[in-house]
Amino acid sequence: MKFLRFKNNGGVLLALEVDGDYISVAELLGKKDGTVDLKDVFGRESEIEAELKKGEYSYIAAKGRDYAPAVGVPGKIICIGLNYRSHIAETEKKVPDNPVIFSKYPNSLAGHMESIRIPEPGLKVDYEGEFGVIIGRTARNVGDDFNRYIFGYFIGNDVSSRELQYRTSQYLLGKTLDGFYPNGPSIVTRDEIPDPQDLWIRTVVNGSLRQDSSTSNMIFSIGKLISYISSYLTLEPGDIISTGTPDGVVLGMKDKEDNWLKPRDSVEVSIEGLGTLKNSFI
């Protein structure tokens, strides 16, 4: 299944995409007031599928609607740094012994097709196309059965201000500016992706291919990340893990100054089976 969130009169309309058409999840679940969001469907996939089979639903118009962040409002936005050897090589870092973990705040969330503001000149803004995981059930000390804790997958762009990221020893400020984690366009449930560790991932800037890799090149797999993180903190439904970026970012280029993102630039991140996340900068 593929879930999308649309902005709707100050709230959110959660939709299910079926063969290119859109169905209100609130209608499927019998919520006449429409107050259904992503967390409300965790653990109810079978119920939704049963309602779909009945065929007793109406379609909604998506044209003209603005996308909301696909991931909703996660309790935790967990990001992984230096998880592709090619990215480590281009940035002249050392291969980590353990996952490098940092965070973003909810203010960084943005939707598909949303314009992202660069707040001031000189911030050296970079893109990072990433494969994202959304947790569907409470997870602590997870082992080999990590798959059962995953609700689905999405595309993320870990937009970063390199100027602020490296101003101090802590990444946080450079990673969590307003709108600096666009994600979407949808959440694809885990059953739709047979092998999440074998998907191509590409980033295109203004029509030029910048990143071209595969999730098979991760140093720490999705299973290892969930196991490692859940051994130290409890993962809750709706928490997300952004699994790191491959090579091809501006930070790794020799001619960096000519390639930092600027107003009117367009960035598209595509992942096999998940679609394309597109955002422009202003």
N, C-alpha and C positions, 0 to 999 in steps of 0.2 A: 504494500500500500504506500501511497505517496500523500503526505499531509502538507498543506500550505496554510499560512496565516496571512490574512489580508486586514489592513486597517479598515475600521468600520464605525464611523460616527463616534470617534473617541475611544472605541473599544477594538475588539479583534473578532474577525469572522474566521473560524477554523473550517477549512474545506478539505475534501478528499478528491483527488484527481482520479477519474476513471475514464480511460480511453479518450483523453483530451477534454473531457467535460468535468464540471466541478459540482460537488454535492455538499450541502451543509452537514457537518458532523453533528451539530446540535439537533437537526431534524432526525438523523439516523438514530440518535440516542434518546429521542423523545423529549428533548429540552426545548419547550416552546418559547422560553425567554431568551434563548440563544446564548446563554452564558456557559459556553464550553470552550476550553482551551486545551493545549497540547497535553498537559499533565492529566487531564480528565480521561484520556484514552489509554493511558498506560494500563496494561493488564486487561483491556477490554477489546483487544483486537478480534477475538473470536465472535464477540457480540456484534461488532461492526460488520464483520464479514457475513454473518447470518442475516443481518438487516439488508445488506446489499443484495443478497440472493433473493429476497422477497420482491425486490424491484419496486417497492412502494416509496418512492422519493421523487423530488423535483430537482431540477438543475438550477444553479445560480449563475449569474453573469459575472465573469471575472474581468471583462474589458472595462478599463477605466479605474479599476481598483488599484490602490498602492499596496505593495507587499510590506508586511511587517516582518521583523526578524523571525526566521523560520524556527529558531530554537526556543522561542518564548522568552521567559525571564529566568534563567538558570540560577539555582542557589550557588553553584560554583562554576566558574569558567576557568578550567585548568588547561594550561598551554604547555607544550613540550618544545624545548629548544634543542638544537643540534642533534636531530634524530635521523639525518641523512648524511652519509659519509661525504657525498659530493658537496653538500652545503658546508660541512665542516672544513673541507679542503679549500673551498673558495674564500672562506672567512679566516683561514689560517688559525683555526682553533684546534684543541686536542679532543680526541674521541673520548666521551665521558664514560666512566665506569658504571654510572647509574643515570636514569633519566633526569634531565635538567628540567625542573618544574618552575613555572611562574604563573601569574594570574592576570586576568583582566577584570574590570568591573562592568556591571550591566549598562552603564552609560556608553560603553564602547559598541554596543549592539546596533546594527543597522540592517535594513532589508535589501533584498534583490532590487536593483534599479534605483536605489536611493543615492542621492548625491552626498558625497563626503567632503566636509569642509576642512581645508588646510588652514588652521587658525592664524598662522603668521608665517612670514618668509623665513627661510633659513633653517627649517626644522628637518630637512633631509628625509623626506617621507618616502618610504619603501613599501613594496607589496610582498606578501608571502602566501602563496596559494597552499591551502592545507585541507587534509581529509579530517572530518570531524565525526565524533562518536557521541551519541546522546544516551544516557543511562535510563533504563526503564524500571528498575527495581532497586531497593536498598542493597548495597553491596559492601561487605566487610570481609577482609581476609579471603579474597577470591582466589581460586585455584584454576585448574584446567577447564572448569565449567563456565568460564568467563562469558561465553556467548549468551547464556540465559539472562544475563544482566543488561544486555544491550537492547535498547528499543529500536534504534536506527542510526542512519548516517546522513551527513550533510556536507556541503562545501563551505569552507570558511576562508577568509582572507585576513591574515594577521597583520594588518597595516601597522607600520612602525615608524616612529620618528627616531632616526638613528642619533640625531643630535641630543635628544632627551634621554634615549636609552643608555647612552654611554657617558652621560654627564656625571653620573655617580656609579657605584658598583651595583646598584639595583636597577633592574630593567623596567620596573613598574610604570613610571611616568611616561616613558616613551612608547609604551604599549597600549595604554588605556585612555587615550584622548577620545573625545566624543566621536562616535561613529567609526572608530578604528577596528571594529570587528564585524564587518558585514558578513552575512551568512544566508544561505538559501540556495536556490529559490524554494526548496522543499526539504522535508524530512522523509527519507526513504527507509521503510522498515527493513530490519535485518534479513528477513526471509527473501527479499528481492535481490540481495547481493550475495551470491554463492561464496565468493572468496574475496573479502575486503583487502586482503594482502596481495592482490594481483590486479590492480586497477591503474590505468594510466592517469596521470595528473598533469595538466598543462595550464600555463598562465600566458595570456596575450595582452600586451600593452599597446594601445593605439594601432592594433592590427599586426604587431610584430611579436613573434613567439619568443618568450623569455625563459619560461620554465617548461621542461619536457622530461618527465620521469615516471616512476611507477611506485605504488605503495609497497611493492615487494622490496624496495631499497631501504626501508626503515631499519634502523639499528635495533630499536626496541619495538617489537610488534604490538598490536592492539592488546592482545592477551597479556603480554608482559607488563604493559602500562597499567592496565586495570588491576592486575595482581599486585604490582608494586605500590600503586597509589592507595589501593584499598587496604593494604597492610598497615598503613599509617593513619588514614582518615576514612571515615564512612562516606561512601558515595550514595547520594540520594536520587530518587527519580527526577529527571530533568537536568541533572548536572551534565556538563559537557566536557569532553576532552578533545582539544585540537592537537593533532599528532605530530606537528612539525612540518617544515617546508624543505623541499629539495633545492638544488643549486639553481642559479639564474637570477638571484635577487640583485638589486643595484649595489648593495654593500660589497658584493664579490667582484664587481666590475673594476677595470682599470680606469675607465673614464666616468667615474661616479657622478661628478658634478653636472654632466650633461644629461643624466638619466634619472635623477630624483623626480618623483611624481610632482606635478604642478597642476594648477587649475586648467580645466578642459581636457585633462588626460582621461582615458577610459581603460579600465582593467577588467579582463574577463578570466575567471578561473573555471576550468572545466575538469570534471572527473568522470571517468567511465561509469555509466549506470546512474549517475546523479544529476547530470545536466550541466548547466553553465550559470555561474553567478556573475552578474555584470554590475559594475558601479562606475560612476564618473566622479571626478574631483572638481571642487569649486574653491 
